[in-house]
Amino acid sequence: MNKYESVTAFAPASVANVGCGFDIMGFAIEGVGDKVTVILKEGGNKSDVILKGKYGHLVPFQRIKNTAAVAVDAFLRATGNSHANIEIILEKNMPLGSGMGSSASSSAAAVFAVNYIMGNPLTTSELIPFAMEGERVACGTAHADNVAPALLGGFVLIRSYNPLDIIQVESPSDLYSAVVHPHIELNTSDARRVLKNEVSVENAIIQSANTAGFMVALIKSDFALMKRSMSDLLAEPKRTQLIPGFDEIKNAAMSTGAIGCGISGSGPSVFALCQGEKNALAVASIMQHGFSKIGLFNEAYVSQLNSKGTSIIDFSEV
């Protein structure tokens, strides 16, 4: 018999790619995320997802199309609990197509909650593949650079997808992120379509060197090396055309003191890494001004990296 009747989890937003780390790097941020409540029901058939929150009306409620439900059902099958009737309530507080790991936040919160209500048979790291299935239904690709940091917190490196090998990387305590989300939607699938399928050997070498340099910079708290390494030759050159004002906003952020600035995930959100909160607030302000100047309403999120990841915020016992 399960101890809990209902469990609610919160999963934070995240920034993926982080410049030079296309599909292999990401970090969690503070201040925004999704909540998922799972309720263990007696008998009956699995219901559609109950949707709440500011953006709930934009999310599919059908179980086979909803990222949270797909992740939960994948977990139940893998753990031999397919018979369990789990009701899912998704409080969708993150905009869709934001480039801030919206679908990942839903999936992460959902699998974390269902694992808890079923007695924690798996570790948090072992939940990542099920959250990735939510990503597959959201954008067609089961990538981990959003779900891994959302679940684990902090900065993560995906060294390999087959087999899945995820490494948590220590980061400087005074490393802050400034993320600005303009109120336009950019689907991940559309952002992927503009990318080339082939990369030159020269660019592959440069990108690899930048990725390695960025990892060393994180570990050594070397902000100068971090700044030199945050150059992306794979995704950013093609995706800038999808984000109005990006080049001007990036230049303004760098002139204001950002360590580096780039596209958050597939966009349209833009992120900057900064040393210290004061610097991050100034950079966020100048990026917001850039979007406002071209008529785009926007929101800013400034924080240290979220080290907690997904957590249980409420439960009721049987």
RAZILIN-V830620 format. One record per run of one state. SS is the DSSP state (h for helix, s for strand, l for the rest). FROM is the first residue (numbers start at 0). TO is the last residue. If there is no record, write none. Layout:
SS FROM TO
SS FROM TO
This chain:
l 0 2
s 3 15
l 16 23
s 24 40
l 41 48
s 49 51
l 52 54
h 55 57
l 58 65
h 66 77
l 78 83
s 84 90
l 91 100
h 101 116
l 117 123
h 124 138
l 139 145
h 146 151
l 152 153
s 154 160
l 161 162
s 163 168
l 169 173
s 174 181
l 182 186
h 187 192
l 193 199
h 200 219
l 220 221
h 222 228
l 229 234
h 235 241
l 242 244
h 245 255
l 256 258
s 259 262
l 263 268
s 269 274
l 275 275
h 276 292
l 293 296
s 297 304
l 305 309
s 310 316
l 317 317
